[in-house]
Amino acid sequence: MSGRKLSGQISWKADLALESFDQPGSSVSPSTHGVAWTSPRFQLHGLSAPIPAFAPRPGSQPYRPGQWYPMEIRPM
C-alpha cells in the first residue's frame, strides 16, 4: 500500500460458489477423472450491490452478484 493507511472498514458478507471443469471444459461430477484444477470459476451470492472495482489496480472491474468470473491458479 506504499505507506497509505485505511481510514475505514469495508466488509461484505456473501456466499461463494466455485465450479471446476474437466479437460474438455465441462463441469465436473463425482465420476470426473481429469479435473482442470488451474482454471475454475467463481460466483458471489447474497449481496445487494456489486463489490466495487479496486481503483489502484489498472483495469479492475466490479464483481456483480450472480455472475460467473474465471480464476487462474498458478502452480508454485
Backbone atoms as SQL, in Angstrom:
CREATE TABLE atoms (id INTEGER PRIMARY KEY, chain TEXT, resi INTEGER, resn TEXT, atom TEXT, x REAL, y REAL, z REAL);
INSERT INTO atoms VALUES
  (1, 'A', 1, 'MET', 'N', 0.823, -1.196, 0.000),
  (2, 'A', 1, 'MET', 'CA', 0.000, 0.000, 0.000),
  (3, 'A', 1, 'MET', 'C', 0.868, 1.261, 0.000),
  (4, 'A', 2, 'SER', 'N', 2.138, 1.138, -0.118),
  (5, 'A', 2, 'SER', 'CA', 3.050, 2.279, -0.246),
  (6, 'A', 2, 'SER', 'C', 2.866, 3.335, 0.831),
  (7, 'A', 3, 'GLY', 'N', 2.795, 2.941, 2.076),
  (8, 'A', 3, 'GLY', 'CA', 2.691, 3.886, 3.179),
  (9, 'A', 3, 'GLY', 'C', 1.301, 4.437, 3.423),
  (10, 'A', 4, 'ARG', 'N', 0.324, 4.040, 2.654),
  (11, 'A', 4, 'ARG', 'CA', -1.047, 4.529, 2.850),
  (12, 'A', 4, 'ARG', 'C', -1.695, 3.797, 4.007),
  (13, 'A', 5, 'LYS', 'N', -2.699, 4.400, 4.606),
  (14, 'A', 5, 'LYS', 'CA', -3.466, 3.707, 5.626),
  (15, 'A', 5, 'LYS', 'C', -4.946, 3.803, 5.291),
  (16, 'A', 6, 'LEU', 'N', -5.684, 2.827, 5.733),
  (17, 'A', 6, 'LEU', 'CA', -7.127, 2.821, 5.506),
  (18, 'A', 6, 'LEU', 'C', -7.806, 3.580, 6.633),
  (19, 'A', 7, 'SER', 'N', -8.756, 4.419, 6.281),
  (20, 'A', 7, 'SER', 'CA', -9.431, 5.217, 7.295),
  (21, 'A', 7, 'SER', 'C', -10.839, 4.714, 7.590),
  (22, 'A', 8, 'GLY', 'N', -11.154, 3.547, 7.146),
  (23, 'A', 8, 'GLY', 'CA', -12.483, 3.000, 7.393),
  (24, 'A', 8, 'GLY', 'C', -12.448, 1.498, 7.291),
  (25, 'A', 9, 'GLN', 'N', -13.584, 0.888, 7.475),
  (26, 'A', 9, 'GLN', 'CA', -13.680, -0.565, 7.382),
  (27, 'A', 9, 'GLN', 'C', -14.686, -0.898, 6.298),
  (28, 'A', 10, 'ILE', 'N', -14.273, -1.754, 5.379),
  (29, 'A', 10, 'ILE', 'CA', -15.152, -2.213, 4.311),
  (30, 'A', 10, 'ILE', 'C', -15.328, -3.707, 4.508),
  (31, 'A', 11, 'SER', 'N', -16.560, -4.151, 4.563),
  (32, 'A', 11, 'SER', 'CA', -16.791, -5.592, 4.696),
  (33, 'A', 11, 'SER', 'C', -18.053, -5.980, 3.947),
  (34, 'A', 12, 'TRP', 'N', -18.031, -7.181, 3.429),
  (35, 'A', 12, 'TRP', 'CA', -19.181, -7.752, 2.758),
  (36, 'A', 12, 'TRP', 'C', -19.389, -9.150, 3.302),
  (37, 'A', 13, 'LYS', 'N', -20.614, -9.575, 3.351),
  (38, 'A', 13, 'LYS', 'CA', -20.923, -10.953, 3.704),
  (39, 'A', 13, 'LYS', 'C', -21.621, -11.545, 2.491),
  (40, 'A', 14, 'ALA', 'N', -21.032, -12.597, 1.957),
  (41, 'A', 14, 'ALA', 'CA', -21.576, -13.202, 0.748),
  (42, 'A', 14, 'ALA', 'C', -21.306, -14.696, 0.767),
  (43, 'A', 15, 'ASP', 'N', -22.026, -15.415, -0.060),
  (44, 'A', 15, 'ASP', 'CA', -21.772, -16.837, -0.286),
  (45, 'A', 15, 'ASP', 'C', -20.950, -16.957, -1.562),
  (46, 'A', 16, 'LEU', 'N', -20.013, -17.879, -1.553),
  (47, 'A', 16, 'LEU', 'CA', -19.110, -18.078, -2.676),
  (48, 'A', 16, 'LEU', 'C', -19.361, -19.454, -3.274),
  (49, 'A', 17, 'ALA', 'N', -19.601, -19.508, -4.579),
  (50, 'A', 17, 'ALA', 'CA', -19.742, -20.774, -5.293),
  (51, 'A', 17, 'ALA', 'C', -18.524, -20.946, -6.187),
  (52, 'A', 18, 'LEU', 'N', -17.911, -22.119, -6.151),
  (53, 'A', 18, 'LEU', 'CA', -16.782, -22.454, -7.010),
  (54, 'A', 18, 'LEU', 'C', -17.186, -23.583, -7.938),
  (55, 'A', 19, 'GLU', 'N', -16.730, -23.519, -9.178),
  (56, 'A', 19, 'GLU', 'CA', -17.011, -24.590, -10.137),
  (57, 'A', 19, 'GLU', 'C', -15.724, -24.932, -10.863),
  (58, 'A', 20, 'SER', 'N', -15.412, -26.224, -10.920),
  (59, 'A', 20, 'SER', 'CA', -14.241, -26.702, -11.653),
  (60, 'A', 20, 'SER', 'C', -14.714, -27.419, -12.913),
  (61, 'A', 21, 'PHE', 'N', -13.795, -27.571, -13.846),
  (62, 'A', 21, 'PHE', 'CA', -14.113, -28.181, -15.128),
  (63, 'A', 21, 'PHE', 'C', -13.182, -29.345, -15.409),
  (64, 'A', 22, 'ASP', 'N', -13.617, -30.227, -16.319),
  (65, 'A', 22, 'ASP', 'CA', -12.723, -31.283, -16.782),
  (66, 'A', 22, 'ASP', 'C', -11.890, -30.727, -17.935),
  (67, 'A', 23, 'GLN', 'N', -11.026, -31.531, -18.488),
  (68, 'A', 23, 'GLN', 'CA', -10.127, -31.065, -19.550),
  (69, 'A', 23, 'GLN', 'C', -10.863, -30.540, -20.789),
  (70, 'A', 24, 'PRO', 'N', -11.991, -31.152, -21.233),
  (71, 'A', 24, 'PRO', 'CA', -12.722, -30.593, -22.376),
  (72, 'A', 24, 'PRO', 'C', -13.522, -29.331, -22.045),
  (73, 'A', 25, 'GLY', 'N', -13.702, -28.999, -20.732),
  (74, 'A', 25, 'GLY', 'CA', -14.412, -27.785, -20.372),
  (75, 'A', 25, 'GLY', 'C', -15.810, -27.976, -19.816),
  (76, 'A', 26, 'SER', 'N', -16.191, -29.213, -19.493),
  (77, 'A', 26, 'SER', 'CA', -17.500, -29.477, -18.890),
  (78, 'A', 26, 'SER', 'C', -17.387, -29.428, -17.371),
  (79, 'A', 27, 'SER', 'N', -18.494, -29.118, -16.683),
  (80, 'A', 27, 'SER', 'CA', -18.498, -29.107, -15.222),
  (81, 'A', 27, 'SER', 'C', -18.140, -30.487, -14.692),
  (82, 'A', 28, 'VAL', 'N', -17.405, -30.525, -13.594),
  (83, 'A', 28, 'VAL', 'CA', -17.018, -31.817, -13.014),
  (84, 'A', 28, 'VAL', 'C', -18.193, -32.445, -12.278),
  (85, 'A', 29, 'SER', 'N', -18.112, -33.735, -12.119),
  (86, 'A', 29, 'SER', 'CA', -19.094, -34.513, -11.365),
  (87, 'A', 29, 'SER', 'C', -18.310, -35.519, -10.519),
  (88, 'A', 30, 'PRO', 'N', -18.987, -36.262, -9.648),
  (89, 'A', 30, 'PRO', 'CA', -18.262, -37.254, -8.846),
  (90, 'A', 30, 'PRO', 'C', -17.514, -38.292, -9.685),
  (91, 'A', 31, 'SER', 'N', -17.930, -38.502, -10.932),
  (92, 'A', 31, 'SER', 'CA', -17.260, -39.500, -11.769),
  (93, 'A', 31, 'SER', 'C', -16.184, -38.917, -12.686),
  (94, 'A', 32, 'THR', 'N', -15.921, -37.624, -12.606),
  (95, 'A', 32, 'THR', 'CA', -14.905, -36.990, -13.450),
  (96, 'A', 32, 'THR', 'C', -13.515, -37.461, -13.025),
  (97, 'A', 33, 'HIS', 'N', -12.680, -37.825, -14.003),
  (98, 'A', 33, 'HIS', 'CA', -11.328, -38.296, -13.698),
  (99, 'A', 33, 'HIS', 'C', -10.276, -37.211, -13.897),
  (100, 'A', 34, 'GLY', 'N', -10.375, -36.412, -14.922),
  (101, 'A', 34, 'GLY', 'CA', -9.366, -35.391, -15.213),
  (102, 'A', 34, 'GLY', 'C', -9.891, -33.990, -14.961),
  (103, 'A', 35, 'VAL', 'N', -9.592, -33.424, -13.793),
  (104, 'A', 35, 'VAL', 'CA', -10.067, -32.083, -13.439),
  (105, 'A', 35, 'VAL', 'C', -9.006, -31.043, -13.815),
  (106, 'A', 36, 'ALA', 'N', -9.429, -29.960, -14.440),
  (107, 'A', 36, 'ALA', 'CA', -8.537, -28.849, -14.781),
  (108, 'A', 36, 'ALA', 'C', -8.474, -27.908, -13.576),
  (109, 'A', 37, 'TRP', 'N', -7.632, -28.241, -12.605),
  (110, 'A', 37, 'TRP', 'CA', -7.595, -27.521, -11.328),
  (111, 'A', 37, 'TRP', 'C', -7.130, -26.080, -11.460),
  (112, 'A', 38, 'THR', 'N', -6.451, -25.709, -12.520),
  (113, 'A', 38, 'THR', 'CA', -5.889, -24.361, -12.624),
  (114, 'A', 38, 'THR', 'C', -6.843, -23.341, -13.238),
  (115, 'A', 39, 'SER', 'N', -8.054, -23.750, -13.611),
  (116, 'A', 39, 'SER', 'CA', -8.956, -22.783, -14.250),
  (117, 'A', 39, 'SER', 'C', -10.411, -22.926, -13.792),
  (118, 'A', 40, 'PRO', 'N', -10.678, -22.806, -12.483),
  (119, 'A', 40, 'PRO', 'CA', -12.069, -22.818, -12.031),
  (120, 'A', 40, 'PRO', 'C', -12.735, -21.456, -12.272),
  (121, 'A', 41, 'ARG', 'N', -13.969, -21.340, -11.876),
  (122, 'A', 41, 'ARG', 'CA', -14.644, -20.042, -11.897),
  (123, 'A', 41, 'ARG', 'C', -15.401, -19.881, -10.581),
  (124, 'A', 42, 'PHE', 'N', -15.781, -18.631, -10.272),
  (125, 'A', 42, 'PHE', 'CA', -16.492, -18.392, -9.019),
  (126, 'A', 42, 'PHE', 'C', -17.656, -17.449, -9.237),
  (127, 'A', 43, 'GLN', 'N', -18.586, -17.486, -8.278),
  (128, 'A', 43, 'GLN', 'CA', -19.786, -16.653, -8.321),
  (129, 'A', 43, 'GLN', 'C', -20.122, -16.245, -6.887),
  (130, 'A', 44, 'LEU', 'N', -20.536, -15.005, -6.700),
  (131, 'A', 44, 'LEU', 'CA', -20.928, -14.497, -5.387),
  (132, 'A', 44, 'LEU', 'C', -22.445, -14.406, -5.305),
  (133, 'A', 45, 'HIS', 'N', -22.988, -14.744, -4.129),
  (134, 'A', 45, 'HIS', 'CA', -24.433, -14.669, -3.875),
  (135, 'A', 45, 'HIS', 'C', -24.661, -13.954, -2.556),
  (136, 'A', 46, 'GLY', 'N', -25.833, -13.367, -2.392),
  (137, 'A', 46, 'GLY', 'CA', -26.202, -12.773, -1.117),
  (138, 'A', 46, 'GLY', 'C', -25.813, -11.320, -0.958),
  (139, 'A', 47, 'LEU', 'N', -25.385, -10.680, -2.029),
  (140, 'A', 47, 'LEU', 'CA', -25.038, -9.255, -1.980),
  (141, 'A', 47, 'LEU', 'C', -26.165, -8.446, -2.598),
  (142, 'A', 48, 'SER', 'N', -26.409, -7.259, -2.066),
  (143, 'A', 48, 'SER', 'CA', -27.452, -6.403, -2.634),
  (144, 'A', 48, 'SER', 'C', -26.909, -5.467, -3.713),
  (145, 'A', 49, 'ALA', 'N', -25.588, -5.356, -3.796),
  (146, 'A', 49, 'ALA', 'CA', -24.959, -4.479, -4.787),
  (147, 'A', 49, 'ALA', 'C', -23.614, -5.081, -5.182),
  (148, 'A', 50, 'PRO', 'N', -23.055, -4.684, -6.319),
  (149, 'A', 50, 'PRO', 'CA', -21.742, -5.185, -6.724),
  (150, 'A', 50, 'PRO', 'C', -20.643, -4.738, -5.764),
  (151, 'A', 51, 'ILE', 'N', -19.576, -5.531, -5.686),
  (152, 'A', 51, 'ILE', 'CA', -18.366, -5.103, -4.984),
  (153, 'A', 51, 'ILE', 'C', -17.631, -4.181, -5.954),
  (154, 'A', 52, 'PRO', 'N', -17.336, -2.951, -5.548),
  (155, 'A', 52, 'PRO', 'CA', -16.730, -2.003, -6.485),
  (156, 'A', 52, 'PRO', 'C', -15.345, -2.434, -6.964),
  (157, 'A', 53, 'ALA', 'N', -14.957, -1.896, -8.100),
  (158, 'A', 53, 'ALA', 'CA', -13.622, -2.146, -8.638),
  (159, 'A', 53, 'ALA', 'C', -12.569, -1.608, -7.682),
  (160, 'A', 54, 'PHE', 'N', -11.400, -2.247, -7.651),
  (161, 'A', 54, 'PHE', 'CA', -10.279, -1.812, -6.820),
  (162, 'A', 54, 'PHE', 'C', -9.512, -0.764, -7.619),
  (163, 'A', 55, 'ALA', 'N', -9.747, 0.506, -7.319),
  (164, 'A', 55, 'ALA', 'CA', -9.232, 1.623, -8.114),
  (165, 'A', 55, 'ALA', 'C', -7.721, 1.595, -8.355),
  (166, 'A', 56, 'PRO', 'N', -6.871, 1.227, -7.366),
  (167, 'A', 56, 'PRO', 'CA', -5.427, 1.230, -7.630),
  (168, 'A', 56, 'PRO', 'C', -4.967, 0.177, -8.639),
  (169, 'A', 57, 'ARG', 'N', -5.811, -0.786, -8.960),
  (170, 'A', 57, 'ARG', 'CA', -5.421, -1.836, -9.914),
  (171, 'A', 57, 'ARG', 'C', -5.931, -1.479, -11.304),
  (172, 'A', 58, 'PRO', 'N', -5.044, -1.256, -12.262),
  (173, 'A', 58, 'PRO', 'CA', -5.476, -0.902, -13.624),
  (174, 'A', 58, 'PRO', 'C', -6.371, -1.986, -14.228),
  (175, 'A', 59, 'GLY', 'N', -7.454, -1.571, -14.819),
  (176, 'A', 59, 'GLY', 'CA', -8.375, -2.495, -15.470),
  (177, 'A', 59, 'GLY', 'C', -9.292, -3.255, -14.530),
  (178, 'A', 60, 'SER', 'N', -9.274, -2.922, -13.250),
  (179, 'A', 60, 'SER', 'CA', -10.126, -3.604, -12.284),
  (180, 'A', 60, 'SER', 'C', -11.598, -3.348, -12.593),
  (181, 'A', 61, 'GLN', 'N', -12.410, -4.371, -12.409),
  (182, 'A', 61, 'GLN', 'CA', -13.844, -4.278, -12.666),
  (183, 'A', 61, 'GLN', 'C', -14.612, -4.664, -11.405),
  (184, 'A', 62, 'PRO', 'N', -15.839, -4.186, -11.236),
  (185, 'A', 62, 'PRO', 'CA', -16.636, -4.608, -10.078),
  (186, 'A', 62, 'PRO', 'C', -17.049, -6.077, -10.209),
  (187, 'A', 63, 'TYR', 'N', -17.277, -6.729, -9.072),
  (188, 'A', 63, 'TYR', 'CA', -17.804, -8.091, -9.052),
  (189, 'A', 63, 'TYR', 'C', -19.304, -8.010, -8.786),
  (190, 'A', 64, 'ARG', 'N', -20.093, -8.486, -9.730),
  (191, 'A', 64, 'ARG', 'CA', -21.547, -8.413, -9.630),
  (192, 'A', 64, 'ARG', 'C', -22.107, -9.736, -9.105),
  (193, 'A', 65, 'PRO', 'N', -23.039, -9.664, -8.158),
  (194, 'A', 65, 'PRO', 'CA', -23.637, -10.886, -7.620),
  (195, 'A', 65, 'PRO', 'C', -24.301, -11.712, -8.719),
  (196, 'A', 66, 'GLY', 'N', -24.144, -13.032, -8.633),
  (197, 'A', 66, 'GLY', 'CA', -24.793, -13.933, -9.579),
  (198, 'A', 66, 'GLY', 'C', -24.094, -14.104, -10.906),
  (199, 'A', 67, 'GLN', 'N', -22.989, -13.422, -11.139),
  (200, 'A', 67, 'GLN', 'CA', -22.258, -13.538, -12.401),
  (201, 'A', 67, 'GLN', 'C', -21.025, -14.414, -12.182),
  (202, 'A', 68, 'TRP', 'N', -20.728, -15.299, -13.132),
  (203, 'A', 68, 'TRP', 'CA', -19.551, -16.157, -13.039),
  (204, 'A', 68, 'TRP', 'C', -18.309, -15.390, -13.468),
  (205, 'A', 69, 'TYR', 'N', -17.210, -15.607, -12.752),
  (206, 'A', 69, 'TYR', 'CA', -15.921, -14.981, -13.056),
  (207, 'A', 69, 'TYR', 'C', -14.846, -16.058, -13.114),
  (208, 'A', 70, 'PRO', 'N', -14.015, -16.038, -14.155),
  (209, 'A', 70, 'PRO', 'CA', -12.950, -17.034, -14.250),
  (210, 'A', 70, 'PRO', 'C', -11.831, -16.747, -13.251),
  (211, 'A', 71, 'MET', 'N', -11.145, -17.795, -12.852),
  (212, 'A', 71, 'MET', 'CA', -9.980, -17.675, -11.985),
  (213, 'A', 71, 'MET', 'C', -8.813, -18.370, -12.670),
  (214, 'A', 72, 'GLU', 'N', -7.613, -17.934, -12.383),
  (215, 'A', 72, 'GLU', 'CA', -6.421, -18.633, -12.854),
  (216, 'A', 72, 'GLU', 'C', -5.578, -18.972, -11.625),
  (217, 'A', 73, 'ILE', 'N', -5.290, -20.233, -11.439),
  (218, 'A', 73, 'ILE', 'CA', -4.469, -20.674, -10.320),
  (219, 'A', 73, 'ILE', 'C', -3.117, -21.075, -10.910),
  (220, 'A', 74, 'ARG', 'N', -2.083, -20.378, -10.475),
  (221, 'A', 74, 'ARG', 'CA', -0.739, -20.639, -10.994),
  (222, 'A', 74, 'ARG', 'C', 0.014, -21.557, -10.040),
  (223, 'A', 75, 'PRO', 'N', 0.559, -22.649, -10.567),
  (224, 'A', 75, 'PRO', 'CA', 1.346, -23.548, -9.713),
  (225, 'A', 75, 'PRO', 'C', 2.584, -22.831, -9.182),
  (226, 'A', 76, 'MET', 'N', 2.976, -23.195, -7.987),
  (227, 'A', 76, 'MET', 'CA', 4.164, -22.581, -7.384),
  (228, 'A', 76, 'MET', 'C', 5.418, -23.292, -7.810);
